[in-house]
Amino acid sequence: MANQEDIFKNIVSHAKEYGFVFQSSEIYDGLSAVYDYAQYGVELKKNIREYWWKSMVQYHENIVGIDAAIFMHPTTWKASGHVDAFNDPLIDNRDSKKRYRADVLVEDHLAKIEGKINKEVEKAAKRFGEAFDEAQFRATNTRVVEYQTKSDEIRKRFFSALDRGDLEEVRQVIIDCEIVCPISGTRNWTEVRQFNLMFSTAMGSVSEDASTIYLRPETAQGIFVNYLNVQKTGRMKIPFGIAQTGKAFRNEIVARQFIFRMREFEQMEMQFFVRPGTEMEWYNYWKETRMKWHHSLGMPVEKYRFHDHDKLAHYANAAADIEFEFPFGFKELEGIHSRTDFDLSAHQKYSGKKLQYFDPELNESYVPYVVETSIGLDRMFLAIFSNAYTEEKLEDGSERVVLKIPAMLAPVKAAILPLVAKDGLPEKGREIMEMLKYDYMCQYEEKDSIGRRYRRQDAIGTPYCITVDHQTTVDNTVTIRDRDTMEQHRVAIADLPSIIGSKLRPRS
């Protein structure tokens, strides 16, 4: 059985081979941690974005969308804290010459300890069956308690050091935990340094008059500086939200794991403005609502989990991640933050403009509190793609690779396949294509044997293959093949729109 590393390599290879993701500037040997979305990848990405947008904007009367510019006044990033505090701790291994984020090294170490705990829990659950009390076992089992105590101590010590900015202590934690470089296998670590993640550039007609501006590291600030514009022009009443999708840029220390961590990426964010004192109620609401959205995709529920933050960002009073089990382990997919009134208050201070909301129910003005949901579109793409990638051995001994992408997100919804390229079958196939293409992304293909065409469509995740044969010219019926089950049924051409449409509805 292939290990997870091999599976991930296969996933990456499949994405490149079948036209989902290409290395940027590949003809020049590529650009590190930058990728282009190919013909099928751009469709999948668009479908994910639209599914998110509908769930946020179309299905909520009190949420609207904007598209803020990437370039913003540089004071924006001073007010937000990014200029002074948007850093990651960097550490190098002297033997391998490889660079790492210190916090990621420690978090991976903690994940290994958690893995040991989970293994003990799983063994006990099998041993005791229905009588198993997990909470009691975690609280009383000597080995589990020992692991948990060790984890808690490391976590407390490490994040306390980060909060104080004590980089020497951060390094000492790594040494005391006996964390080794994955490449060299040694613990020959350098000192820890802070690494600013902002990309800066210059704007101006001549170089001597140019001013320094930044490529935005997050899309949220574009929402905050437009909060009052949206509130007034949309006559929005609190609580209300502003949603946005768009590019962000971070000079990552170590960009890795294909499109999971890139220097240019896309976010889908929503900032929800609420009355002070109600933020925790809304924080919990959006935690549950966002998890339900993920479950609606039909992917395994056990692949998702919440991770509440121990170390909070400078702007937050509560934060949690929705983590997804990628082939390389559970990693952050979406963040939910209670941002307090930090951002609006800071922009009010630096701009000198009042950013308050007059609440007619309370008859008073205040700076709203904010609850944020932020999901990486590229990470969501990878989560869906990696979960969909399936290597199947069939009953006849043959194998197939199929992308079981949720049908409503699939790049191509239906493929129209004339059995042979003659006898009027191509013409009939084109008629079906004309009927369906205005509602669904379809593909017409007549080259190669029908079996090979089925395999190609399986490989790009097409939910339905529609085969046009000689019987079609007689009674206007076709054979429709289901991607996941490979079952085939004879149906009327007139019924195709409703059959395809029923497959594309999300799970409630």
C-alpha positions as CSV (number, residue, x, y, z in Angstrom):
1,M,0.0,0.0,0.0
2,A,1.4,3.4,-1.0
3,N,2.3,5.8,1.8
4,Q,0.9,9.3,2.1
5,E,3.9,10.9,0.6
6,D,3.7,8.8,-2.5
7,I,-0.1,9.4,-2.7
8,F,0.6,13.2,-2.5
9,K,3.2,12.9,-5.3
10,N,0.6,11.1,-7.4
11,I,-2.0,13.8,-6.7
12,V,0.5,16.6,-7.8
13,S,1.4,14.6,-10.9
14,H,-2.2,14.1,-11.8
15,A,-3.0,17.8,-11.4
16,K,-0.2,18.7,-13.9
17,E,-0.8,15.8,-16.3
18,Y,-4.6,16.4,-16.7
19,G,-4.6,20.2,-17.0
20,F,-5.4,21.5,-13.5
21,V,-2.3,23.2,-12.3
22,F,1.0,24.1,-14.0
23,Q,4.2,25.5,-12.6
24,S,4.4,29.2,-13.3
25,S,6.8,30.2,-16.1
26,E,7.6,26.5,-16.6
27,I,9.5,27.1,-19.9
28,Y,12.0,29.1,-17.8
29,D,12.3,26.3,-15.2
30,G,9.5,27.8,-13.2
31,L,9.2,30.2,-10.3
32,S,9.3,28.8,-6.8
33,A,5.9,28.5,-5.0
34,V,3.9,30.2,-7.8
35,Y,1.4,28.2,-9.9
36,D,-0.9,28.8,-12.9
37,Y,-4.4,27.2,-12.9
38,A,-4.9,25.4,-16.2
39,Q,-8.1,24.7,-18.2
40,Y,-9.8,22.4,-15.7
41,G,-8.2,23.9,-12.7
42,V,-9.6,27.4,-13.4
43,E,-13.1,25.9,-13.8
44,L,-12.8,24.0,-10.5
45,K,-11.5,27.2,-8.8
46,K,-14.3,29.3,-10.2
47,N,-16.9,26.8,-9.1
48,I,-15.5,26.8,-5.5
49,R,-15.5,30.6,-5.5
50,E,-19.1,30.8,-6.8
51,Y,-20.3,28.2,-4.3
52,W,-18.8,30.2,-1.4
53,W,-20.1,33.5,-2.8
54,K,-23.6,32.2,-3.1
55,S,-23.6,30.8,0.4
56,M,-22.3,34.1,1.8
57,V,-23.9,36.8,-0.3
58,Q,-26.8,35.3,-2.2
59,Y,-28.2,33.3,0.7
60,H,-27.9,36.1,3.3
61,E,-29.9,39.3,3.1
62,N,-27.5,41.1,5.4
63,I,-24.2,40.3,3.6
64,V,-23.0,42.2,0.5
65,G,-19.8,41.9,-1.6
66,I,-17.1,44.2,-2.7
67,D,-13.9,44.0,-4.7
68,A,-11.2,46.2,-3.2
69,A,-8.0,47.2,-5.0
70,I,-4.7,45.3,-4.3
71,F,-2.8,48.5,-3.9
72,M,-3.8,50.5,-0.8
73,H,-2.4,53.6,1.0
74,P,0.7,52.5,3.0
75,T,-0.7,53.9,6.2
76,T,-3.4,51.2,6.0
77,W,-0.8,48.6,6.8
78,K,0.7,50.7,9.6
79,A,-2.8,51.0,11.2
80,S,-3.5,47.3,10.8
81,G,-0.2,46.3,12.6
82,H,1.3,44.5,9.6
83,V,4.3,46.8,9.1
84,D,5.4,46.3,12.7
85,A,4.1,42.9,13.6
86,F,3.5,40.8,10.5
87,N,6.5,38.4,11.2
88,D,7.2,34.7,11.4
89,P,10.1,33.3,13.4
90,L,12.8,31.9,11.1
91,I,15.4,29.2,11.9
92,D,18.1,27.5,9.7
93,N,19.7,24.1,10.0
94,R,23.5,24.6,9.5
95,D,24.0,21.1,8.1
96,S,21.2,21.0,5.5
97,K,21.2,24.8,4.8
98,K,17.4,24.5,4.9
99,R,15.2,27.2,6.4
100,Y,12.2,26.6,8.5
101,R,9.5,28.4,10.4
102,A,10.2,27.8,14.1
103,D,6.5,27.8,15.0
104,V,5.8,25.1,12.3
105,L,8.6,22.9,13.6
106,V,7.1,23.0,17.1
107,E,3.5,22.6,15.9
108,D,4.5,19.5,13.9
109,H,6.2,18.1,17.0
110,L,3.0,18.7,19.0
111,A,1.0,17.0,16.2
112,K,3.2,13.9,16.6
113,I,2.4,13.8,20.4
114,E,-1.3,14.3,19.6
115,G,-1.0,11.4,17.1
116,K,0.4,9.2,19.9
117,I,-2.5,10.1,22.1
118,N,-5.0,9.4,19.4
119,K,-3.4,6.0,18.7
120,E,-3.8,5.1,22.4
121,V,-7.5,6.2,22.3
122,E,-8.1,4.2,19.1
123,K,-6.6,1.0,20.7
124,A,-8.7,1.4,23.8
125,A,-11.9,2.1,21.8
126,K,-11.4,-1.2,19.9
127,R,-10.6,-3.1,23.2
128,F,-13.7,-1.8,25.1
129,G,-16.2,-1.4,22.3
130,E,-19.5,0.4,23.1
131,A,-18.6,0.6,26.8
132,F,-15.6,2.9,26.0
133,D,-15.7,6.3,27.7
134,E,-13.2,8.4,25.8
135,A,-13.3,11.4,28.1
136,Q,-12.6,9.3,31.1
137,F,-9.9,7.4,29.3
138,R,-8.1,10.6,28.3
139,A,-8.3,11.9,31.9
140,T,-7.1,8.7,33.7
141,N,-4.9,6.7,31.4
142,T,-1.3,7.1,32.6
143,R,0.3,7.2,29.2
144,V,-2.2,9.6,27.7
145,V,-2.0,11.9,30.7
146,E,1.8,11.9,30.4
147,Y,1.6,12.7,26.7
148,Q,-1.0,15.5,27.2
149,T,1.0,17.0,30.1
150,K,4.1,17.1,28.0
151,S,2.2,18.7,25.1
152,D,0.6,21.3,27.3
153,E,3.9,22.3,28.9
154,I,5.6,22.7,25.5
155,R,2.7,24.7,24.1
156,K,2.6,27.0,27.1
157,R,6.3,27.6,27.1
158,F,6.6,28.1,23.3
159,F,3.7,30.5,22.9
160,S,4.6,32.4,25.9
161,A,8.1,32.9,24.4
162,L,6.6,34.1,21.1
163,D,4.3,36.5,22.9
164,R,7.3,38.0,24.8
165,G,9.4,38.1,21.6
166,D,12.0,35.9,23.4
167,L,13.6,34.3,20.3
168,E,16.4,32.7,22.3
169,E,13.8,30.8,24.4
170,V,11.9,29.9,21.1
171,R,15.2,28.2,19.9
172,Q,15.7,26.6,23.3
173,V,12.3,25.0,23.1
174,I,13.2,23.5,19.7
175,I,16.4,22.1,21.2
176,D,14.8,20.8,24.4
177,C,12.1,19.0,22.3
178,E,15.0,17.4,20.3
179,I,13.4,18.5,17.0
180,V,15.6,17.5,14.1
181,C,15.9,18.8,10.6
182,P,13.9,16.4,8.3
183,I,16.7,16.6,5.7
184,S,19.9,16.4,7.7
185,G,18.5,14.6,10.7
186,T,20.6,16.9,13.0
187,R,19.8,19.5,15.7
188,N,22.4,22.0,14.6
189,W,20.1,25.0,14.6
190,T,21.0,28.7,14.1
191,E,19.5,31.5,16.2
192,V,15.9,32.4,15.6
193,R,15.2,35.6,13.6
194,Q,12.0,37.5,12.7
195,F,11.0,37.5,9.1
196,N,8.6,40.1,7.7
197,L,6.1,38.6,5.3
198,M,5.2,41.8,3.4
199,F,6.1,42.4,-0.2
200,S,6.9,46.1,-0.9
201,T,7.2,47.9,-4.2
202,A,7.4,51.5,-5.4
203,M,4.7,53.7,-7.0
204,G,5.7,56.9,-8.8
205,S,6.6,58.2,-12.2
206,V,10.3,58.7,-11.4
207,S,12.3,56.6,-9.0
208,E,13.4,59.5,-6.7
209,D,9.8,60.6,-6.1
210,A,8.4,57.1,-5.7
211,S,6.7,56.1,-2.5
212,T,6.8,52.7,-0.9
213,I,3.6,50.7,-1.1
214,Y,2.8,47.1,-0.3
215,L,1.1,44.2,-2.0
216,R,-1.7,43.4,0.4
217,P,-1.0,40.4,2.7
218,E,-4.7,40.0,3.4
219,T,-7.9,41.1,1.8
220,A,-9.6,42.1,5.0
221,Q,-8.2,45.6,5.2
222,G,-10.0,46.5,1.9
223,I,-13.2,45.7,3.7
224,F,-12.4,47.7,6.8
225,V,-11.5,50.9,4.9
226,N,-14.7,50.6,2.9
227,Y,-16.9,49.7,5.9
228,L,-18.6,53.1,6.2
229,N,-19.0,53.5,2.5
230,V,-20.9,50.2,2.2
231,Q,-22.9,50.8,5.4
232,K,-24.1,54.2,4.2
233,T,-24.7,53.4,0.5
234,G,-26.3,50.1,1.3
235,R,-28.2,51.4,4.3
236,M,-27.0,48.4,6.2
237,K,-28.1,47.8,9.7
238,I,-26.0,46.0,12.3
239,P,-25.4,43.0,12.2
240,F,-24.2,42.9,8.6
241,G,-21.3,41.5,6.6
242,I,-19.1,42.4,3.7
243,A,-17.6,39.6,1.6
244,Q,-14.7,39.6,-0.8
245,T,-12.5,37.3,-2.8
246,G,-9.2,38.3,-4.2
247,K,-5.4,37.9,-4.4
248,A,-3.1,38.3,-1.5
249,F,0.7,38.1,-1.3
250,R,3.1,36.9,1.5
251,N,6.8,36.4,1.3
252,E,6.7,33.0,2.9
253,I,9.8,31.7,4.6
254,V,9.2,28.2,3.3
255,A,6.5,27.8,0.6
256,R,5.8,24.1,0.3
257,Q,3.3,21.3,-0.3
258,F,2.3,22.3,-3.8
259,I,-0.4,24.9,-3.7
260,F,-1.0,24.7,0.1
261,R,1.4,27.5,0.9
262,M,2.2,30.0,-1.8
263,R,3.5,33.5,-2.1
264,E,0.6,34.5,-4.3
265,F,-2.7,33.1,-3.3
266,E,-6.5,33.9,-3.2
267,Q,-8.7,34.4,-0.2
268,M,-12.4,34.3,0.4
269,E,-13.2,36.5,3.4
270,M,-16.2,37.8,5.1
271,Q,-16.1,40.5,7.9
272,F,-19.3,40.5,10.0
273,F,-20.0,43.7,11.9
274,V,-21.8,43.3,15.2
275,R,-22.8,45.2,18.3
276,P,-20.1,45.2,21.0
277,G,-20.8,42.5,23.6
278,T,-22.5,40.2,21.1
279,E,-19.3,39.2,19.3
280,M,-18.9,35.8,21.0
281,E,-22.4,34.8,20.2
282,W,-21.7,35.6,16.5
283,Y,-18.3,34.0,16.7
284,N,-19.8,30.7,17.7
285,Y,-22.6,31.1,15.1
286,W,-20.1,31.5,12.3
287,K,-17.9,28.6,13.5
288,E,-20.9,26.2,13.2
289,T,-22.2,27.8,10.0
290,R,-18.9,27.5,8.2
291,M,-18.4,23.9,9.3
292,K,-21.8,23.1,7.9
293,W,-20.8,24.6,4.6
294,H,-17.8,22.3,4.4
295,H,-20.0,19.3,5.3
296,S,-22.5,20.3,2.5
297,L,-19.8,19.4,0.0
298,G,-20.3,15.7,0.9
299,M,-16.6,15.1,1.8
300,P,-16.0,12.8,4.8
301,V,-17.0,14.6,8.1
302,E,-14.1,12.9,9.9
303,K,-11.6,14.8,7.7
304,Y,-12.6,18.1,9.3
305,R,-12.0,19.3,12.9
306,F,-11.8,22.5,14.9
307,H,-8.6,23.8,16.4
308,D,-9.0,26.6,18.9
309,H,-6.0,28.9,19.0
310,D,-3.7,29.1,22.1
311,K,-1.8,32.1,20.7
312,L,-4.1,34.8,19.5
313,A,-3.3,37.4,16.9
314,H,-2.9,41.0,18.2
315,Y,-6.3,41.9,17.0
316,A,-8.3,38.9,18.3
317,N,-10.1,37.8,21.5
318,A,-11.1,34.4,20.1
319,A,-9.9,32.3,17.2
320,A,-10.3,28.9,15.7
321,D,-9.3,27.0,12.6
322,I,-11.3,24.5,10.6
323,E,-8.6,22.0,9.8
324,F,-8.7,19.4,7.0
325,E,-6.9,16.2,6.8
326,F,-4.6,16.6,3.7
327,P,-2.4,13.7,2.6
328,F,0.3,15.4,4.7
329,G,-1.9,15.6,7.9
330,F,-4.4,18.0,9.4
331,K,-3.7,21.5,8.4
332,E,-5.6,24.9,8.6
333,L,-8.2,25.4,5.9
334,E,-10.3,28.2,7.2
335,G,-10.0,30.6,10.1
336,I,-12.7,32.2,12.2
337,H,-11.7,35.2,14.3
338,S,-13.3,37.5,16.7
339,R,-11.3,40.6,15.7
340,T,-12.9,43.0,18.4
341,D,-12.9,46.6,17.3
342,F,-9.2,46.6,16.7
343,D,-9.2,47.3,12.9
344,L,-11.9,50.0,12.7
345,S,-10.5,51.8,15.8
346,A,-7.0,51.7,14.4
347,H,-8.1,53.1,11.0
348,Q,-10.2,55.7,12.8
349,K,-7.1,56.8,14.8
350,Y,-4.7,56.9,11.8
351,S,-7.1,58.4,9.3
352,G,-8.7,60.9,11.6
353,K,-12.1,59.9,10.2
354,K,-14.9,58.6,12.4
355,L,-15.8,55.0,11.6
356,Q,-18.7,54.7,14.0
357,Y,-22.2,53.3,13.6
358,F,-25.3,55.0,15.0
359,D,-27.5,52.3,16.4
360,P,-31.1,53.5,16.4
361,E,-32.2,50.8,18.8
362,L,-29.7,52.0,21.5
363,N,-29.7,55.6,20.3
364,E,-25.9,55.7,20.5
365,S,-22.9,55.5,18.3
366,Y,-20.1,53.0,18.6
367,V,-17.3,51.3,16.7
368,P,-18.6,47.9,15.7
369,Y,-16.9,44.6,16.7
370,V,-16.0,42.2,13.9
371,V,-16.2,38.5,13.4
372,E,-14.2,37.2,10.4
373,T,-14.4,34.1,8.4
374,S,-11.4,33.6,6.0
375,I,-10.7,30.6,3.8
376,G,-7.9,30.1,1.4
377,L,-9.3,29.3,-2.1
378,D,-6.1,27.5,-3.2
379,R,-6.1,25.4,0.0
380,M,-9.8,24.6,-0.6
381,F,-8.9,23.6,-4.2
382,L,-6.2,21.3,-2.8
383,A,-8.5,19.8,-0.1
384,I,-11.2,19.0,-2.7
385,F,-8.7,17.7,-5.3
386,S,-6.7,15.5,-2.9
387,N,-9.9,14.0,-1.3
388,A,-11.3,13.4,-4.8
389,Y,-8.2,11.6,-6.1
390,T,-9.0,7.9,-6.1
391,E,-7.0,4.9,-7.4
392,E,-9.5,2.0,-8.0
393,K,-8.9,-1.6,-8.8
394,L,-11.9,-2.9,-10.8
395,E,-13.4,-6.4,-10.8
396,D,-11.9,-7.3,-14.1
397,G,-8.4,-6.6,-12.7
398,S,-7.9,-3.3,-14.5
399,E,-7.3,0.0,-12.7
400,R,-8.6,3.5,-13.1
401,V,-7.8,6.8,-11.6
402,V,-10.9,8.9,-10.9
403,L,-11.5,12.3,-9.4
404,K,-14.6,12.1,-7.3
405,I,-15.0,15.8,-7.1
406,P,-18.4,17.0,-5.6
407,A,-20.6,17.1,-8.7
408,M,-21.6,20.8,-8.3
409,L,-17.9,21.7,-8.3
410,A,-16.7,19.5,-11.1
411,P,-15.0,21.4,-14.0
412,V,-17.0,19.6,-16.6
413,K,-20.5,18.4,-15.7
414,A,-21.2,16.1,-18.7
415,A,-19.3,14.7,-21.6
416,I,-21.1,14.0,-24.9
417,L,-19.5,11.0,-26.6
418,P,-20.7,9.7,-30.1
419,L,-19.9,6.0,-30.2
420,V,-18.5,6.4,-33.7
421,A,-17.7,9.4,-35.8
422,K,-20.1,8.6,-38.6
423,D,-23.7,7.5,-39.3
424,G,-25.1,10.8,-38.1
425,L,-24.0,10.2,-34.5
426,P,-21.7,13.3,-34.3
427,E,-24.6,15.5,-35.5
428,K,-26.8,14.0,-32.8
429,G,-24.1,14.6,-30.2
430,R,-23.8,18.2,-31.3
431,E,-27.5,18.7,-30.9
432,I,-27.3,17.4,-27.3
433,M,-24.3,19.7,-26.7
434,E,-26.2,22.7,-27.9
435,M,-29.1,21.8,-25.6
436,L,-26.9,21.5,-22.5
437,K,-24.1,23.9,-22.9
438,Y,-26.1,27.0,-21.8
439,D,-26.7,25.6,-18.4
440,Y,-23.8,23.3,-17.8
441,M,-20.1,23.2,-18.7
442,C,-20.0,20.3,-21.2
443,Q,-17.3,18.6,-23.3
444,Y,-17.7,17.0,-26.7
445,E,-15.3,14.2,-27.6
446,E,-15.3,11.7,-30.4
447,K,-11.6,10.6,-30.6
448,D,-10.5,7.1,-29.4
449,S,-12.4,4.1,-28.1
450,I,-15.4,4.7,-25.8
451,G,-13.5,3.0,-23.0
452,R,-10.5,5.4,-23.3
453,R,-12.8,8.4,-23.4
454,Y,-14.5,7.2,-20.2
455,R,-11.1,6.9,-18.5
456,R,-10.2,10.5,-19.6
457,Q,-13.4,11.9,-18.2
458,D,-13.0,9.9,-15.0
459,A,-9.5,11.5,-14.6
460,I,-10.8,15.0,-14.8
461,G,-13.8,14.3,-12.6
462,T,-16.8,14.5,-15.0
463,P,-19.9,13.3,-13.2
464,Y,-21.7,12.0,-16.3
465,C,-20.7,10.6,-19.7
466,I,-23.5,10.6,-22.3
467,T,-23.0,8.1,-25.1
468,V,-24.7,8.6,-28.4
469,D,-25.2,5.4,-30.4
470,H,-27.2,4.1,-33.3
471,Q,-30.3,3.6,-31.2
472,T,-30.2,7.3,-30.4
473,T,-31.1,8.1,-34.0
474,V,-34.1,5.8,-33.7
475,D,-35.7,6.7,-30.4
476,N,-33.9,9.8,-29.0
477,T,-32.4,7.9,-26.1
478,V,-28.8,7.8,-24.9
479,T,-26.7,5.9,-22.4
480,I,-25.7,7.9,-19.4
481,R,-22.8,6.7,-17.3
482,D,-22.2,7.7,-13.6
483,R,-18.6,8.5,-12.8
484,D,-18.6,7.2,-9.2
485,T,-20.5,3.9,-9.7
486,M,-19.8,3.4,-13.5
487,E,-23.4,2.3,-13.8
488,Q,-25.1,2.9,-17.1
489,H,-28.7,3.6,-17.8
490,R,-30.8,4.3,-20.9
491,V,-32.6,7.6,-20.7
492,A,-34.4,10.0,-23.0
493,I,-32.5,13.0,-24.3
494,A,-35.3,15.3,-23.0
495,D,-34.6,14.1,-19.5
496,L,-30.9,14.9,-19.4
497,P,-31.2,18.4,-18.0
498,S,-33.2,17.3,-15.0
499,I,-30.9,14.2,-14.4
500,I,-27.8,16.4,-14.5
501,G,-29.4,19.1,-12.4
502,S,-30.4,16.7,-9.6
503,K,-26.8,15.6,-9.3
504,L,-25.5,19.1,-8.8
505,R,-27.5,20.0,-5.7
506,P,-25.4,20.4,-2.5
507,R,-26.2,18.3,0.6
508,S,-28.2,20.1,3.2
